[in-house]
Amino acid sequence: MNSECIFCKIVNQEIPAKVVFENDDFLVFNDINPKAELHFLVIPKLHIATLNDADFSQENLLGRMMLLAPKIANENGSTNGFRTIINCGKIGLQEVYHLHMHVLGGQKPLGGFGF
């Protein structure tokens, strides 16, 4: 855990969040600034700053993170698809330096990326 990290503080219940799912390895909670009908974050409880900081010792954790996304999306009504996004570092516009995956979905089609 990183005592300065906002997501670590959410994991430690120092900051409230609308939790969607939790187990020993992951916390899933609603994004505070949703960009779709359904928008939640999947975070490992283990503090990994960015995807660049992950290593092969964490491949099982990262694989389970990917498999958790469709399970939670489907359970929350996004049965016709969803989008996953992992921002990485400054160029990738990562705002919180704790690895997290955005999962966006719902019943309405998502807009384009608008680059």
C-alpha positions in Angstrom: 0.0 0.0 0.0 1.0 3.6 -0.7 -0.1 5.9 2.1 -0.4 8.8 -0.3 -2.4 7.0 -3.0 -6.1 7.8 -3.2 -7.0 4.3 -4.4 -5.0 2.7 -1.6 -7.0 4.9 0.8 -10.2 3.7 -0.8 -9.0 0.1 -0.4 -8.3 0.8 3.3 -11.8 2.4 3.7 -10.2 5.8 4.6 -12.2 7.3 1.7 -15.7 6.2 0.8 -16.6 4.7 -2.6 -19.6 3.0 -4.1 -18.3 -0.5 -4.1 -19.6 -2.9 -6.8 -17.5 -5.9 -6.0 -14.6 -6.9 -3.6 -12.5 -9.9 -3.0 -9.1 -10.5 -1.5 -7.3 -9.2 -4.6 -9.5 -6.6 -6.2 -11.9 -3.7 -5.4 -14.4 -2.6 -8.0 -16.2 0.7 -7.5 -18.2 3.3 -9.5 -16.2 6.1 -11.1 -17.0 9.5 -9.5 -17.1 11.2 -12.9 -18.9 8.6 -15.1 -18.5 8.8 -18.9 -21.2 6.2 -19.6 -24.4 4.7 -18.0 -22.1 2.1 -16.4 -18.6 3.2 -15.5 -16.7 1.5 -12.8 -13.0 1.0 -12.0 -11.3 -2.3 -11.4 -8.2 -2.0 -9.2 -5.9 -4.5 -7.7 -5.5 -4.1 -3.9 -1.8 -4.4 -4.5 -0.4 -1.0 -5.3 1.1 -1.1 -8.8 1.6 2.5 -10.0 1.2 2.0 -13.7 0.9 -0.9 -16.2 4.6 -0.2 -17.0 5.4 -1.1 -13.4 3.7 -4.5 -13.5 6.0 -7.5 -14.1 5.5 -11.2 -15.0 5.2 -12.1 -11.3 1.8 -10.3 -11.5 0.6 -12.0 -14.7 -2.0 -14.1 -12.9 -3.3 -11.0 -11.0 -3.6 -9.1 -14.3 -5.3 -11.9 -16.1 -7.9 -12.2 -13.3 -8.4 -8.5 -13.5 -9.3 -8.8 -17.2 -11.7 -11.7 -16.6 -13.4 -9.8 -13.8 -14.4 -6.9 -16.1 -17.0 -8.9 -18.2 -18.4 -10.6 -15.1 -19.1 -7.3 -13.3 -20.3 -5.6 -16.5 -22.8 -8.3 -17.3 -24.0 -8.5 -13.7 -24.6 -4.8 -13.8 -26.7 -4.7 -17.0 -24.1 -4.2 -19.8 -25.0 -7.5 -21.5 -24.4 -6.3 -25.1 -20.8 -5.2 -24.7 -18.6 -2.8 -22.9 -15.3 -0.9 -23.3 -12.1 -1.3 -21.1 -9.5 1.4 -20.8 -6.2 1.3 -19.0 -4.4 4.7 -19.1 -0.7 4.5 -18.5 1.6 7.3 -17.5 1.7 10.9 -18.5 1.2 10.4 -22.3 -1.7 8.0 -21.6 -3.4 10.6 -19.4 -3.2 8.5 -16.2 -4.5 10.7 -13.4 -4.2 8.3 -10.4 -1.0 6.4 -10.2 -2.5 3.1 -9.1 -3.1 0.7 -11.9 -6.8 0.7 -12.7 -9.1 -0.4 -15.5 -12.1 1.7 -16.5 -15.1 -0.4 -17.6 -17.7 1.5 -19.5 -21.0 0.2 -20.8 -24.7 0.1 -20.3 -27.5 -0.2 -22.9 -26.7 2.8 -25.1 -23.9 2.6 -27.7 -20.7 4.3 -26.5 -19.4 7.3 -28.5 -16.1 7.3 -30.4 -12.8 8.2 -29.0 -12.8 11.7 -30.5 -9.1 12.0 -31.0 
